[in-house]
Every structure is written in structure tokens, then in C-alpha cells.
Amino acid sequence: MRQIKAIVLALGLVVLAGCNFDSDSPSGVPGVTSQSSTGGGTTTGASAGTAQLAWQIPTENTNGTALTDLSGYTIVYGTSAGALDHSVQVADVETTSYVVTGLSQGTWYFAILSNTSAGASSALSDIASTTIS
């Protein structure tokens, strides 16, 4: 049986750069959506699930100026909202989706940040969850 669940992450507009506000940091990645599914059929051992994330390319910094140095995204995820201990770097700024694979059964939590070439990152998005069964 295939399960698909959509989740929308609303991203915050506050940017922290080492505890200092950086108004030239990206304001976030608006419109992040997550869908999850598990493979069909019977397998030996644990069944691995996937989560597909999709987003829109951010266009402004937190101070409202145009974002001109976007360098990619960081997807963070884990089995607890307080411990997003897995991450994936997406370097292609034109990428607007990513499939996280190898997820075991249970509830997984996801968030995303956008990054600039100067090393600044947006605030962590709202955390959303999905259950792999």
C-alpha cells in the first residue's frame, strides 16, 4: 500500500547568523511542501520510505533587498523535532525539489534553510512531520 501525505512548511523571516541579526541573509524558502510514501510489496527486513520536498526559490533578504547571492539549500531532518540530526546540502540554486530516501518506519520531521555564497543562512523553517508506515 502506498501512502502519500502532503505537509506545508511555513518559513520564518528572522535570520540568525551566530546570534546576530544579519539583514543581508535570505528570508527563507517559501512554500515548502513534503510528500511521503513507502514502497509497495513485501520485502525482507525494514522497508525504506521516502519524502519528497518541494519549494520555491527565495528572492529577497530579510531586509527586503533582492537576494543576489543564493548558493543553495540545507535540508535538515530527523526522528524528533528537537533533534534534526540528518542533513542534505543542495548546491544547485535552481533546484526546487529533493527526495529524501532510506527513511525507516515512524515519524520524521523536516525543515529547510536557504544559504548565500557569503555563508549566511536563513532561519530554520517551521518544522513539519510525516509518518512512514
RAZITA-V805890 format. One record per helix or strand. SS is the DSSP state (2 for helix, 1 for strand). FROM is the first residue (numbers start at 0). LEN is the number of residues. If there is no record, write none. Layout:
BEGIN
ss	from	len
SS	FROM	LEN
SS	FROM	LEN
END
This chain:
BEGIN
ss	from	len
1	4	5
1	15	2
1	19	2
1	25	1
1	31	7
1	48	6
1	59	2
1	65	1
1	69	9
1	79	1
1	82	1
1	85	5
1	96	7
1	105	11
1	120	1
1	127	5
END
